[in-house]
Amino acid sequence: MLNGPIAGYPMVDIKAKVFDGSMHDVDSSQVAYEVAGSLALKEAAKICKPVLLEPIMKVEVVVPDEYYGTVLGDISSRRGMIDGEEQRGNAKVIRANVPLSTMFGYATDLRSNTQGRGNYTMVFSHYNHAPKSVTEEVIKKRQK
């Protein structure tokens, strides 16, 4: 469904089973079945409690030891989930999963927090359910 129930975003990963149906020579056509399927999906979407998905990025941040706490706090404030850490010479490597929507402006913040000595890489990891507060904010923005 290209126009889903949450802020009009498409619905993905849907499974449906048709248990019963009939064919009539007069009023059965491909268009009639498509319309019936579309109406059934819209009704089901109202009662199935759909969720908004947000992209989660796998982030690796390399910072000098003295900035470790500041950077860790910044990642946590972005709803990041720390996946692991290790020592690499005089630097700490922090691995985390962070929502993409919170990563805009991160390069500038990291530079500020580490006096230009920290760096990071980011790649797509997966999709996860967006928290209710984020979903409400997205819906509000889409309604404008």
C-alpha positions as CSV (number, residue, x, y, z in Angstrom):
1,M,0.0,0.0,0.0
2,L,1.7,3.2,-1.2
3,N,-0.3,5.5,1.0
4,G,-0.2,4.0,4.5
5,P,-2.1,4.9,7.7
6,I,0.8,6.6,9.5
7,A,1.5,10.0,7.9
8,G,0.9,8.6,4.4
9,Y,4.1,6.6,4.4
10,P,4.0,3.3,2.4
11,M,3.3,0.1,4.2
12,V,5.9,-2.7,3.8
13,D,6.3,-6.3,4.7
14,I,2.6,-7.1,4.6
15,K,1.2,-10.6,4.4
16,A,-2.4,-11.4,3.7
17,K,-4.4,-14.6,3.1
18,V,-7.7,-14.8,1.3
19,F,-9.8,-17.5,2.9
20,D,-12.9,-17.3,0.8
21,G,-14.1,-15.8,-2.4
22,S,-16.5,-16.3,-5.2
23,M,-16.7,-15.6,-8.9
24,H,-19.8,-14.2,-10.7
25,D,-19.9,-13.8,-14.4
26,V,-21.6,-10.4,-14.2
27,D,-19.8,-8.4,-11.5
28,S,-16.5,-10.2,-11.1
29,S,-13.5,-8.5,-12.7
30,Q,-9.8,-7.8,-11.9
31,V,-10.7,-4.2,-11.0
32,A,-13.4,-5.3,-8.6
33,Y,-11.0,-7.7,-6.8
34,E,-8.3,-5.0,-6.6
35,V,-10.8,-2.5,-5.1
36,A,-12.1,-5.1,-2.6
37,G,-8.5,-6.0,-1.6
38,S,-7.7,-2.3,-1.2
39,L,-10.7,-1.7,1.0
40,A,-9.9,-4.7,3.1
41,L,-6.3,-3.6,3.6
42,K,-7.5,-0.1,4.7
43,E,-9.8,-1.7,7.3
44,A,-7.1,-4.0,8.5
45,A,-4.6,-1.2,8.8
46,K,-7.0,0.6,11.2
47,I,-7.1,-2.3,13.7
48,C,-3.6,-3.8,13.4
49,K,-1.6,-1.1,15.1
50,P,0.9,-0.2,12.4
51,V,4.3,1.3,13.4
52,L,6.6,3.8,11.8
53,L,10.0,2.5,11.0
54,E,13.2,4.6,11.2
55,P,16.6,3.9,9.7
56,I,19.3,2.9,12.2
57,M,22.9,3.5,11.4
58,K,25.9,1.6,12.6
59,V,28.4,4.2,13.8
60,E,32.0,3.9,14.8
61,V,33.6,6.9,16.5
62,V,37.3,7.2,17.2
63,V,38.2,9.7,20.0
64,P,41.2,10.5,22.2
65,D,40.7,9.1,25.7
66,E,40.1,12.5,27.3
67,Y,37.0,13.1,25.3
68,Y,35.5,9.6,25.7
69,G,32.9,10.6,28.4
70,T,31.7,13.6,26.5
71,V,31.3,11.7,23.2
72,L,29.6,8.8,24.9
73,G,27.1,11.2,26.5
74,D,26.4,12.8,23.1
75,I,25.8,9.4,21.5
76,S,23.4,8.5,24.3
77,S,21.5,11.8,23.9
78,R,20.9,10.9,20.2
79,R,19.1,7.7,21.3
80,G,22.2,5.7,20.4
81,M,22.7,2.2,21.8
82,I,26.3,1.4,22.5
83,D,27.3,-1.8,20.9
84,G,30.9,-2.0,22.1
85,E,34.1,-0.2,22.6
86,E,37.8,-0.9,22.4
87,Q,41.1,0.8,23.0
88,R,43.2,1.6,19.9
89,G,46.5,3.2,20.8
90,N,45.7,6.4,22.7
91,A,42.2,6.5,21.3
92,K,38.9,4.9,22.2
93,V,36.7,3.3,19.5
94,I,33.0,3.4,20.2
95,R,30.6,1.3,18.2
96,A,26.9,2.2,18.4
97,N,23.6,2.0,16.6
98,V,22.0,5.4,16.2
99,P,18.8,6.6,14.5
100,L,19.7,8.5,11.3
101,S,17.4,11.4,12.1
102,T,19.6,12.2,15.1
103,M,22.9,12.1,13.2
104,F,22.4,15.3,11.2
105,G,25.0,17.8,12.4
106,Y,27.0,15.1,14.2
107,A,30.3,15.9,12.4
108,T,30.2,19.5,13.6
109,D,29.3,18.4,17.2
110,L,32.0,15.8,17.2
111,R,34.6,18.3,16.0
112,S,33.5,20.7,18.7
113,N,33.5,18.1,21.5
114,T,36.9,16.8,20.6
115,Q,38.7,20.0,19.5
116,G,38.8,18.5,16.0
117,R,40.5,15.3,17.0
118,G,37.6,12.8,16.7
119,N,36.3,11.1,13.6
120,Y,33.5,8.7,12.8
121,T,32.1,6.5,10.1
122,M,28.4,5.6,9.5
123,V,26.7,2.9,7.5
124,F,23.1,1.8,7.3
125,S,22.3,-1.1,9.6
126,H,18.6,-1.8,9.8
127,Y,15.1,-0.4,10.4
128,N,13.6,-0.3,13.9
129,H,10.3,0.9,15.4
130,A,10.3,4.7,16.0
131,P,9.4,5.7,19.5
132,K,5.9,7.1,20.0
133,S,7.2,10.7,20.5
134,V,9.0,10.5,17.1
135,T,6.0,9.1,15.4
136,E,3.8,11.9,16.7
137,E,6.3,14.5,15.6
138,V,6.5,13.0,12.1
139,I,2.7,12.9,11.8
140,K,2.4,16.5,12.9
141,K,5.0,17.7,10.3
142,R,3.3,15.7,7.5
143,Q,-0.1,17.3,8.3
144,K,1.2,20.8,7.7
